[in-house]
Amino acid sequence: MEQHLKDKYQQLLANLRRFKRIGVACSGGVDSTLLAYACCEALGPDRVVVLFADSCLLAADAGANVSRLVLRELPARVRFETIAIDALAEEEFTRNDETRCYLCKRRIYAALFSRLKELGIEHLCDGTNCDDLGQDRPGLKAIAEMRVVTPLVEAGYRKTDVRETAAAIGLPNARQPSNSCLATRIEANKTITDAGLREIESLERFLHDRGFAGCRVRPREQLIILEVRAADLARITDPLERQAIVSFFQQNGFSSVVVDLSGRSD
């Protein structure tokens, strides 16, 4: 690990040591996994509770994947719990307007705080990093309002810092593409339904199985917009690959298939 990353990691550990006990909102992504790892190192695993919020907004195997990751990469004594969230219970959320992400984050973190209160733990932290602050993320408002601790921001971590540190430590998801909930693929102001979420999950799984990790599919009536990593743009336009993909989506009711040529960078 380069010296500037060593210094940043030591600052992260020092900042975390101000807490007696802490909860970590862990999605299984590299940011929250590194944070959970650092919390265990700074405080000891007996003083850390890792919480995963599971809901229909995630792929069906998300909970099992996070559980395996935590059990494999974090100390055996760390407490890990899955908290079930009924994401579609509130009409304010399912109507899918500009408040969607804010409402979702409030609901999730309220549930996590409730569980931590039962365990006698006051503080919850999450894996927000400095790059997130410059993006359009309404959920950041909820994080600030609920006083969720953001240790990676406090220590000055950018996404590249997180990935390089995670790789140096040996975390297996250091290069894992970023992900977001399935609701982010749905057109604004179109009602979020479980059927719609499951359709998106199925369509993305097809691309994942063909090696397009980190892809997104965005249904728009009979049009489907595909987003893949920049490194995969050449492969997705290969004639044989293109033919297989177009055929699949046409069989699933989409007459037009387009690819976002900007390419995903994460």
C-alpha positions as CSV (number, residue, x, y, z in Angstrom):
1,M,0.0,0.0,0.0
2,E,1.4,3.4,-0.9
3,Q,2.3,5.7,2.0
4,H,-0.5,8.2,1.4
5,L,-3.0,5.4,1.6
6,K,-1.4,4.0,4.7
7,D,-1.7,7.5,6.3
8,K,-5.3,7.8,5.2
9,Y,-6.1,4.3,6.6
10,Q,-4.5,5.1,9.9
11,Q,-6.5,8.3,10.1
12,L,-9.7,6.3,9.4
13,L,-8.8,3.9,12.3
14,A,-8.0,6.8,14.6
15,N,-11.4,8.5,13.8
16,L,-13.3,5.2,14.5
17,R,-11.7,4.7,17.9
18,R,-13.8,7.6,19.3
19,F,-16.7,5.2,19.4
20,K,-17.3,2.6,22.1
21,R,-19.5,0.5,19.8
22,I,-20.8,1.1,16.3
23,G,-23.2,-0.3,13.7
24,V,-22.2,-0.5,10.0
25,A,-24.7,-0.3,7.2
26,C,-23.1,-2.8,4.8
27,S,-24.4,-3.3,1.2
28,G,-21.7,-5.7,0.2
29,G,-20.0,-3.1,-2.0
30,V,-16.3,-2.2,-1.6
31,D,-17.0,1.0,0.3
32,S,-19.0,-0.5,3.2
33,T,-16.9,-3.7,3.2
34,L,-13.7,-1.7,3.8
35,L,-15.5,0.4,6.4
36,A,-16.7,-2.7,8.3
37,Y,-13.2,-4.2,8.1
38,A,-11.7,-1.0,9.5
39,C,-14.3,-0.8,12.3
40,C,-13.3,-4.3,13.4
41,E,-9.6,-3.4,13.4
42,A,-10.2,-0.1,15.2
43,L,-12.6,-1.3,17.9
44,G,-12.4,-5.1,17.9
45,P,-15.1,-7.2,16.3
46,D,-17.0,-7.6,19.6
47,R,-17.9,-3.9,19.5
48,V,-19.1,-3.9,15.9
49,V,-22.5,-4.9,14.4
50,V,-22.7,-5.2,10.7
51,L,-26.3,-4.7,9.3
52,F,-27.5,-5.5,5.8
53,A,-30.9,-4.1,4.7
54,D,-32.6,-6.6,2.5
55,S,-35.6,-5.8,0.3
56,C,-37.2,-6.4,-3.1
57,L,-35.1,-3.5,-4.4
58,L,-32.1,-5.8,-4.6
59,A,-31.3,-9.0,-6.5
60,A,-32.7,-12.1,-4.8
61,D,-29.2,-13.4,-4.0
62,A,-27.9,-10.2,-2.5
63,G,-28.4,-11.2,1.1
64,A,-26.7,-14.5,0.7
65,N,-23.8,-12.9,-1.1
66,V,-23.3,-10.2,1.6
67,S,-23.5,-12.9,4.4
68,R,-20.8,-15.0,2.7
69,L,-18.6,-12.0,2.2
70,V,-18.9,-10.9,5.9
71,L,-18.4,-14.4,7.3
72,R,-15.3,-14.9,5.0
73,E,-13.6,-11.5,5.3
74,L,-14.4,-10.2,8.7
75,P,-13.4,-11.6,12.1
76,A,-15.5,-14.5,13.3
77,R,-16.8,-12.6,16.4
78,V,-18.3,-9.8,14.5
79,R,-22.1,-9.7,14.7
80,F,-23.9,-9.7,11.4
81,E,-27.7,-9.3,11.0
82,T,-30.0,-9.0,8.0
83,I,-32.8,-6.5,8.5
84,A,-35.9,-7.0,6.2
85,I,-37.3,-3.9,4.7
86,D,-40.7,-3.7,3.1
87,A,-39.6,-1.2,0.5
88,L,-43.0,-1.0,-1.4
89,A,-45.1,-0.4,1.7
90,E,-45.3,3.4,1.3
91,E,-47.1,5.0,-1.7
92,E,-44.8,8.1,-1.4
93,F,-41.9,5.8,-2.4
94,T,-43.6,3.7,-5.1
95,R,-44.8,6.8,-7.0
96,N,-41.1,7.3,-7.9
97,D,-40.7,11.0,-8.0
98,E,-37.6,13.0,-7.1
99,T,-38.0,12.2,-3.4
100,R,-37.6,8.4,-4.0
101,C,-34.0,7.9,-2.9
102,Y,-34.4,10.2,0.1
103,L,-37.5,8.4,1.3
104,C,-35.8,5.0,0.8
105,K,-32.7,5.9,2.7
106,R,-34.8,7.3,5.5
107,R,-36.8,4.1,5.8
108,I,-33.8,1.9,5.7
109,Y,-31.7,3.8,8.2
110,A,-34.6,4.2,10.5
111,A,-34.9,0.4,10.6
112,L,-31.2,0.0,11.2
113,F,-31.2,2.6,14.0
114,S,-34.2,0.8,15.6
115,R,-32.2,-2.5,15.7
116,L,-29.1,-0.8,17.1
117,K,-31.2,0.9,19.8
118,E,-32.3,-2.6,20.9
119,L,-28.6,-3.6,21.1
120,G,-27.7,-0.4,23.1
121,I,-25.7,1.1,20.2
122,E,-26.1,4.8,19.5
123,H,-24.1,5.3,16.3
124,L,-24.5,4.0,12.7
125,C,-22.0,4.5,10.0
126,D,-22.1,4.0,6.2
127,G,-19.7,3.8,3.3
128,T,-20.3,7.2,1.7
129,N,-17.1,8.5,0.2
130,C,-16.0,11.9,-1.0
131,D,-16.8,11.3,-4.6
132,D,-20.4,10.6,-3.6
133,L,-20.8,14.1,-2.3
134,G,-20.3,15.6,-5.8
135,Q,-23.1,13.4,-7.3
136,D,-26.9,13.9,-7.4
137,R,-27.7,11.6,-4.5
138,P,-30.9,12.7,-2.6
139,G,-30.1,10.0,0.0
140,L,-27.3,12.1,1.3
141,K,-29.9,14.5,2.7
142,A,-31.3,11.6,4.8
143,I,-27.9,10.6,5.9
144,A,-27.2,14.1,7.2
145,E,-30.6,14.5,8.8
146,M,-30.3,11.2,10.7
147,R,-26.7,11.9,11.7
148,V,-25.3,8.8,10.1
149,V,-21.5,8.8,10.5
150,T,-19.5,8.8,7.3
151,P,-16.0,7.8,8.3
152,L,-14.6,7.5,4.8
153,V,-15.6,11.1,4.1
154,E,-14.0,12.2,7.4
155,A,-10.7,10.5,6.4
156,G,-10.8,12.0,2.9
157,Y,-11.4,8.8,0.9
158,R,-12.2,9.0,-2.8
159,K,-13.4,5.9,-4.7
160,T,-10.0,5.2,-6.1
161,D,-8.6,5.3,-2.5
162,V,-11.2,2.9,-1.3
163,R,-10.4,0.4,-4.1
164,E,-6.6,0.6,-3.7
165,T,-6.8,0.2,0.0
166,A,-9.2,-2.7,-0.2
167,A,-7.0,-4.4,-2.8
168,A,-3.9,-3.9,-0.6
169,I,-5.8,-5.5,2.4
170,G,-6.9,-8.3,0.2
171,L,-10.7,-7.8,0.1
172,P,-12.1,-9.8,-2.8
173,N,-14.5,-7.1,-3.9
174,A,-11.9,-4.4,-4.3
175,R,-12.5,-4.2,-8.1
176,Q,-16.2,-5.1,-8.0
177,P,-18.3,-2.7,-10.0
178,S,-20.5,-0.3,-8.1
179,N,-24.1,-1.2,-7.9
180,S,-27.4,0.5,-7.0
181,C,-30.9,-0.6,-6.2
182,L,-33.0,-1.9,-9.0
183,A,-35.4,1.1,-8.7
184,T,-32.8,3.4,-10.1
185,R,-33.4,1.8,-13.5
186,I,-37.1,2.7,-13.6
187,E,-38.2,5.8,-15.5
188,A,-39.0,8.7,-13.1
189,N,-42.6,9.0,-12.1
190,K,-43.4,5.5,-13.3
191,T,-44.8,3.4,-10.4
192,I,-42.4,1.0,-8.8
193,T,-43.8,-2.5,-8.6
194,D,-42.3,-5.8,-7.6
195,A,-43.0,-7.2,-11.0
196,G,-41.1,-4.4,-12.6
197,L,-38.2,-4.9,-10.3
198,R,-38.1,-8.6,-11.0
199,E,-38.1,-8.0,-14.7
200,I,-35.1,-5.8,-14.4
201,E,-33.3,-8.3,-12.3
202,S,-33.9,-11.0,-14.8
203,L,-32.8,-8.9,-17.8
204,E,-29.6,-7.9,-16.0
205,R,-28.9,-11.4,-15.0
206,F,-28.8,-12.4,-18.6
207,L,-26.1,-9.8,-19.3
208,H,-24.2,-10.8,-16.1
209,D,-24.2,-14.4,-17.2
210,R,-22.6,-13.2,-20.5
211,G,-19.8,-11.5,-18.6
212,F,-21.1,-8.0,-18.5
213,A,-20.6,-7.3,-14.8
214,G,-21.8,-3.9,-13.5
215,C,-24.3,-3.5,-16.3
216,R,-27.6,-1.6,-16.1
217,V,-30.8,-2.1,-18.1
218,R,-33.3,0.7,-18.3
219,P,-36.7,-0.2,-19.8
220,R,-38.6,2.6,-21.6
221,E,-41.8,1.2,-23.0
222,Q,-40.7,-1.0,-26.0
223,L,-37.2,0.5,-25.8
224,I,-34.4,-0.9,-23.6
225,I,-31.3,1.1,-22.9
226,L,-28.2,-0.9,-22.0
227,E,-25.3,0.5,-19.9
228,V,-22.1,-1.5,-19.7
229,R,-18.6,-0.6,-18.5
230,A,-16.5,1.3,-20.9
231,A,-14.1,-1.7,-21.2
232,D,-17.1,-3.9,-22.4
233,L,-18.3,-1.5,-25.2
234,A,-16.2,-3.2,-27.9
235,R,-17.4,-6.7,-26.9
236,I,-21.1,-5.8,-26.7
237,T,-21.0,-4.5,-30.3
238,D,-19.3,-7.7,-31.6
239,P,-21.7,-9.0,-34.3
240,L,-22.3,-12.4,-32.7
241,E,-22.7,-10.9,-29.2
242,R,-24.9,-8.1,-30.5
243,Q,-27.2,-10.6,-32.3
244,A,-27.6,-12.7,-29.2
245,I,-28.4,-9.7,-27.0
246,V,-30.9,-8.1,-29.5
247,S,-32.6,-11.5,-29.9
248,F,-33.0,-11.9,-26.2
249,F,-34.5,-8.5,-25.5
250,Q,-36.8,-8.7,-28.5
251,Q,-38.1,-12.0,-27.2
252,N,-38.8,-10.2,-23.9
253,G,-40.9,-7.5,-25.5
254,F,-38.5,-4.8,-26.4
255,S,-38.5,-3.9,-30.1
256,S,-35.5,-1.6,-29.9
257,V,-32.2,-2.1,-28.1
258,V,-29.7,0.8,-27.7
259,V,-26.4,1.0,-25.9
260,D,-25.2,4.1,-24.0
261,L,-21.9,4.8,-25.6
262,S,-20.6,6.8,-22.7
263,G,-19.8,3.6,-20.9
264,R,-19.9,3.1,-17.1
265,S,-16.7,4.1,-15.4
266,D,-17.0,2.2,-12.1
